[in-house]
């Protein structure tokens, strides 16, 4: 399984919005906010997964290198903390975008 399989597909949303502005209509601010929040949520989920992968790697490195094991485990713990923070942010964005008004 390569990195493409693990990463979330993220797309810039500018092309559709730019096309509608060229056609004479302005983008809906509520829809734009929802799209921005969804993009931010996806980025946070992707970041959390990356931190989890880094922590797993560091934990494996700790078992193979006893001299630096403690340092690897400390780094792994930091990555786990960062992953937890990213998931918390992703939940906040998911909660906001669940509101019909996008607030």
C-alpha positions as CSV (number, residue, x, y, z in Angstrom):
1,X,0.0,0.0,0.0
2,X,1.6,3.2,-1.2
3,X,1.2,6.7,0.3
4,X,-1.5,7.5,-2.3
5,X,-3.7,4.8,-0.8
6,X,-3.3,6.2,2.7
7,X,-3.7,9.9,2.0
8,X,-7.0,11.6,1.8
9,X,-7.7,13.0,-1.7
10,X,-7.8,16.8,-1.2
11,X,-8.8,19.1,-4.0
12,X,-8.7,22.9,-4.4
13,X,-12.2,24.2,-4.9
14,X,-11.2,27.3,-6.8
15,X,-12.0,26.1,-10.3
16,X,-15.7,25.7,-9.8
17,X,-16.0,29.0,-7.9
18,X,-13.9,30.9,-10.5
19,X,-16.1,29.5,-13.3
20,X,-19.3,30.8,-11.6
21,X,-17.8,34.2,-11.0
22,X,-16.9,34.4,-14.6
23,X,-20.5,33.6,-15.5
24,X,-21.7,36.6,-13.6
25,X,-22.9,35.0,-10.4
26,X,-21.1,35.4,-7.1
27,X,-20.4,32.3,-4.9
28,X,-22.7,31.7,-2.0
29,X,-20.8,32.8,1.2
30,X,-22.4,30.0,3.2
31,X,-21.5,27.3,0.6
32,X,-18.0,28.8,0.4
33,X,-17.6,28.6,4.2
34,X,-18.9,25.0,4.2
35,X,-16.4,24.0,1.5
36,X,-13.6,25.7,3.4
37,X,-14.4,24.0,6.6
38,X,-14.7,20.6,4.9
39,X,-11.3,21.2,3.3
40,X,-9.8,22.1,6.7
41,X,-11.4,19.0,8.3
42,X,-9.9,16.7,5.7
43,X,-6.5,18.4,6.1
44,X,-6.7,17.8,9.9
45,X,-7.7,14.1,9.4
46,X,-4.9,13.6,6.9
47,X,-2.4,15.3,9.3
48,X,-3.6,13.0,12.2
49,X,-3.0,9.9,10.1
50,X,0.4,11.1,9.2
51,X,1.3,11.7,12.8
52,X,0.0,8.2,13.7
53,X,2.2,6.7,10.9
54,X,5.2,8.6,12.2
55,X,4.6,7.4,15.8
56,X,4.3,3.8,14.6
57,X,7.6,4.2,12.7
58,X,9.3,5.7,15.8
59,X,8.0,2.9,18.0
60,X,9.4,0.3,15.6
61,X,12.7,2.2,15.5
62,X,12.8,2.1,19.4
63,X,12.7,-1.6,19.4
64,X,15.5,-2.0,16.9
65,X,17.9,0.6,18.4
66,X,18.1,0.2,22.2
67,X,20.6,3.1,22.6
68,X,18.2,5.6,21.3
69,X,14.9,3.9,22.3
70,X,14.0,6.5,24.9
71,X,14.3,9.4,22.4
72,X,12.3,7.5,19.8
73,X,9.5,6.8,22.3
74,X,9.5,10.5,23.4
75,X,9.1,11.6,19.8
76,X,6.4,9.0,19.2
77,X,4.5,10.3,22.2
78,X,4.7,13.8,20.8
79,X,3.3,12.6,17.4
80,X,0.5,10.8,19.2
81,X,-0.4,14.1,21.0
82,X,-0.3,16.0,17.8
83,X,-2.6,13.4,16.1
84,X,-5.0,13.7,19.0
85,X,-5.0,17.5,18.6
86,X,-5.6,17.2,14.9
87,X,-8.6,14.9,15.4
88,X,-10.1,17.3,17.9
89,X,-9.8,20.1,15.4
90,X,-11.4,17.9,12.7
91,X,-14.3,17.2,15.0
92,X,-14.8,20.9,15.6
93,X,-15.0,21.5,11.8
94,X,-17.3,18.5,11.3
95,X,-19.6,19.9,14.0
96,X,-19.7,23.3,12.4
97,X,-20.5,22.1,9.0
98,X,-23.3,19.9,10.3
99,X,-25.3,23.1,11.0
100,X,-27.5,24.1,8.0
101,X,-26.4,27.7,8.4
102,X,-22.7,26.7,8.4
103,X,-22.1,28.5,11.7
